[in-house]
Amino acid sequence: MRLNPISWVWLWRGLQGRSVTFAMLFACVVLGVPLVRSLHHSLSALGLPWLAVLLVPFVLFRWLSDQEARWIPDERKRHVIALSLIFGSTALSVLATRLTTRRSHPAPIEAASPP
């Protein structure tokens, strides 16, 4: 699995910072959900300048991260949710990869022996 450096930052913030927002962003990347890309496309479709298209997601996700303490006041609960998102998405990704690999490589067909 190849992740860009930003995804590693999201992983680190999800693990150490107990951030559900960044854990969710990491889970989206691991599962292949183009959340940030969709947001970029939506903002550019609205006609926003390129700088706003780059900065609005950063500000939005930072704001969501700051609001977590109000929405989920218990720090332990936030930590459990963040870890569940990170490890659950990683396990689901590994499972999906294994299932896809098995289906794409069918068992070899044995040659029929002459009677």
Helices and strands as residue ranges (DSSP letters): H 5-16, H 20-31, H 35-45, H 50-71, H 75-104
